[in-house]
């Protein structure tokens, strides 16, 4: 007998669950991007990006898996690893980030 799993969690709900996880564990520049459903695991794969006002996302720092049936976070890229990737992205995009803050300050 084959049992089918019913997907009850929407992409928006998965993204919200990922953002709640991020707000509980990382600074405010980390945010969830558009989820993709992984049929094999019955989970939403939610990319985590580092983003800044005005310039937007500067790169992906990791991923969170959210159950497509319960909405619970199943796993994530280790927080320490996401922070290390974020630091690399900050250094790579430092000029654009600083310019955006200077522009916002001057307006």
C-alpha positions as CSV (number, residue, x, y, z in Angstrom):
1,X,0.0,0.0,0.0
2,X,1.4,3.4,-1.0
3,X,0.7,6.3,1.3
4,X,0.8,9.8,-0.1
5,X,1.9,12.8,1.9
6,X,-0.3,15.8,1.6
7,X,1.5,19.1,1.5
8,X,-0.3,21.4,3.9
9,X,2.3,24.2,4.3
10,X,2.5,26.9,1.6
11,X,5.7,28.5,0.4
12,X,4.7,31.7,2.2
13,X,4.2,29.8,5.5
14,X,7.6,28.1,5.0
15,X,9.3,31.4,4.4
16,X,7.7,32.9,7.5
17,X,8.8,29.9,9.6
18,X,12.4,30.3,8.3
19,X,12.3,34.1,9.0
20,X,11.1,33.4,12.6
21,X,14.0,30.9,13.0
22,X,16.4,33.5,11.7
23,X,15.1,36.3,13.9
24,X,15.5,34.1,16.9
25,X,19.1,33.1,16.0
26,X,20.9,35.6,13.8
27,X,21.2,39.4,13.3
28,X,18.6,41.3,11.3
29,X,20.4,41.3,7.9
30,X,19.7,37.6,7.4
31,X,16.4,36.8,5.7
32,X,14.6,33.9,4.0
33,X,14.3,34.0,0.2
34,X,11.8,32.2,-2.1
35,X,11.3,28.6,-1.0
36,X,11.5,25.6,-3.4
37,X,9.6,22.4,-2.6
38,X,11.7,19.3,-2.4
39,X,9.4,16.4,-3.3
40,X,11.9,13.8,-2.2
41,X,12.0,15.1,1.4
42,X,8.6,16.7,1.5
43,X,10.3,19.8,2.7
44,X,10.6,23.4,1.6
45,X,14.2,24.4,0.9
46,X,14.4,28.0,2.0
47,X,17.6,29.9,0.9
48,X,19.0,32.3,3.5
49,X,20.4,35.5,2.1
50,X,22.2,38.5,3.6
51,X,20.4,41.7,2.6
52,X,20.7,45.4,3.1
53,X,18.3,48.3,2.6
54,X,18.6,50.0,-0.7
55,X,21.0,47.4,-2.3
56,X,19.0,44.3,-1.4
57,X,20.4,40.8,-1.1
58,X,24.2,40.5,-1.5
59,X,24.4,36.7,-1.5
60,X,23.2,33.4,0.0
61,X,24.6,32.3,3.3
62,X,22.8,29.0,3.8
63,X,19.5,27.1,3.7
64,X,16.7,26.1,6.1
65,X,14.6,23.0,5.5
66,X,11.0,23.5,6.6
67,X,8.6,20.5,6.8
68,X,5.9,20.8,4.1
69,X,3.5,19.0,6.3
70,X,4.0,20.5,9.8
71,X,5.8,23.9,9.1
72,X,8.5,23.1,11.6
73,X,12.2,23.8,10.9
74,X,13.8,20.4,10.2
75,X,17.4,21.6,9.8
76,X,19.5,24.5,8.7
77,X,23.0,25.3,7.7
78,X,25.0,25.7,11.0
79,X,24.6,29.3,12.3
80,X,28.4,29.7,12.7
81,X,28.8,28.7,9.0
82,X,26.1,31.3,7.9
83,X,27.9,34.0,9.9
84,X,31.3,33.2,8.3
85,X,29.8,33.3,4.8
86,X,28.1,36.5,5.7
87,X,31.4,38.1,6.8
88,X,32.9,37.1,3.4
89,X,30.0,38.7,1.6
90,X,30.2,41.9,3.7
91,X,33.9,42.2,2.8
92,X,33.2,41.5,-0.9
93,X,30.5,44.1,-1.1
94,X,31.8,46.6,1.5
95,X,31.9,49.6,-0.9
96,X,28.3,49.1,-2.0
97,X,27.1,48.6,1.6
98,X,29.0,51.7,2.8
99,X,27.7,53.8,-0.1
100,X,24.1,52.8,0.7
101,X,24.5,53.8,4.3
102,X,26.1,57.1,3.4
103,X,23.3,57.8,0.9
104,X,20.6,57.0,3.5
105,X,22.3,59.3,6.0
106,X,22.6,62.2,3.6
107,X,18.9,62.1,2.6
